[in-house]
Amino acid sequence: MINYILLYKIKKKVKTMIKDKLAMGEIATTPSSCLDCLATDISWEIYYLMKEKSES
C-alpha cells in the first residue's frame, strides 16, 4: 500500500531543495521545464527506494 502522506512529505522536501538549487544557479532550466513534474518523479523514486530498503 502506498503511504501518500510520506510521499507528500518527500515531495515537499524535494521541491524546496530544487528551488534552493535554482536560486543558487546550480540547476539550469528551460522555458518548458516543469519543476513540479521533476519533484514528483524524484519523490516517487525516493519513496520506492525507502520502501525497498524497509522490506529487506
C-alpha positions in Angstrom: 0.0 0.0 0.0 1.3 3.5 -0.8 1.8 5.9 2.0 0.7 9.1 0.4 1.5 11.2 3.5 5.1 10.1 3.4 5.2 10.7 -0.4 3.8 14.2 0.1 6.5 15.0 2.8 9.2 13.7 0.5 7.9 15.8 -2.4 7.7 18.9 -0.3 11.3 18.5 0.8 12.5 17.8 -2.8 10.7 20.8 -4.2 12.4 23.0 -1.5 15.8 21.6 -2.4 15.2 22.1 -6.2 14.1 25.7 -5.6 17.2 26.4 -3.5 19.4 24.9 -6.2 17.7 27.1 -8.8 18.2 30.2 -6.7 21.9 29.4 -6.4 22.2 28.8 -10.1 23.2 25.1 -9.7 20.4 23.8 -11.9 19.7 25.0 -15.4 16.1 25.1 -16.6 14.4 25.8 -19.9 11.2 27.7 -20.6 9.3 24.4 -20.8 10.7 23.0 -17.6 8.2 21.6 -15.1 9.6 21.7 -11.6 6.6 20.0 -10.1 7.0 17.1 -12.6 10.7 16.8 -11.7 9.9 16.9 -8.0 7.2 14.2 -8.4 9.5 11.9 -10.3 12.3 12.2 -7.8 9.9 11.8 -4.9 8.5 8.5 -6.3 12.0 7.2 -6.8 13.0 8.1 -3.2 9.8 6.6 -1.9 10.3 3.3 -3.7 14.0 3.2 -2.6 12.9 3.7 1.0 10.1 1.0 0.7 12.6 -1.4 -0.8 15.1 -0.8 1.9 12.5 -1.3 4.7 11.3 -4.6 3.2 14.7 -6.1 3.1 
